[in-house]
Amino acid sequence: MSIWYDKNYTIEALNRLGKDTMAETLGMIFTEIGDDFLKLEMPVDNRSRQPYGLLHGGASAAMAETIGSVASSMCINNEKQICVGIEINCNHLKGVKNGIVTATATPLHLGASSHVWDIKITDENRKLICVSRLTVAILKKREDTKSQIS
């Protein structure tokens, strides 16, 4: 699949979406938009570690949910639709104690009412640490729903 998103999106615009959200709290930053992928980075530090000093599985899941949901928002008509995650699966394959992790989301299915994303999270050595699949529902926007996408 290629050019899955509206070409008007920029990295700067995507990063503005994170203001005052969990993404900002965890230090997530979008870094690249490709013809068939979106990339997001997050530091492994005191905000994202569990008590054993490893990257918390919940932080990986939050990263996967963030990148997949934002990727879906890039594919819909934000004037008439919203997208919400409805199911996520994460397999944590390798522990990480510090550094930067990178999530790469690619679309598996972009339907009228649902999207499915394949998300791979790697460490700085490009070793796979988590694989995730996110299903997103595409809903009709209600009049009282505020859009953050611009």
ZITA-V75319 format. One record per pair of residues at least 4 apart in sequence whose ideal C-beta (glycine too) atoms are under 6 Angstrom apart, sorted by the first residue. I is the first residue (numbers start at 1). J is the second residue. If there is no record, write none. Layout:
i j
I J
I J
//
This chain:
i j
1 36
1 107
2 35
2 36
3 35
4 107
5 9
5 74
5 75
9 13
9 74
11 30
14 30
15 29
15 30
17 148
18 23
18 24
19 24
22 62
23 28
23 66
26 42
26 47
26 48
27 42
27 43
28 40
28 42
28 66
29 41
30 40
31 39
31 41
32 39
33 38
36 106
37 104
37 106
38 67
38 71
38 105
39 104
40 67
40 103
41 100
41 102
42 63
42 101
43 100
44 48
44 55
44 96
44 98
44 99
48 55
48 56
48 59
49 53
50 54
50 56
53 97
54 95
55 59
55 96
57 92
60 90
60 121
60 130
61 90
63 103
64 119
64 132
64 134
65 69
65 85
65 88
67 103
67 105
68 105
68 117
68 119
68 134
69 85
71 105
72 83
72 115
72 136
73 83
73 149
75 110
76 81
76 83
76 138
77 81
78 147
78 149
80 141
81 138
81 141
82 139
82 141
82 145
83 136
83 138
84 137
85 134
85 136
86 135
86 137
87 135
88 134
89 133
90 130
90 132
91 131
92 130
93 128
93 129
94 127
94 129
96 123
96 129
99 124
100 124
101 121
101 123
102 122
103 119
103 121
104 120
105 117
105 119
106 118
108 116
108 118
109 116
110 115
113 138
114 137
115 136
116 135
117 134
119 132
120 131
121 129
121 130
122 126
122 128
123 127
123 129
141 145
//
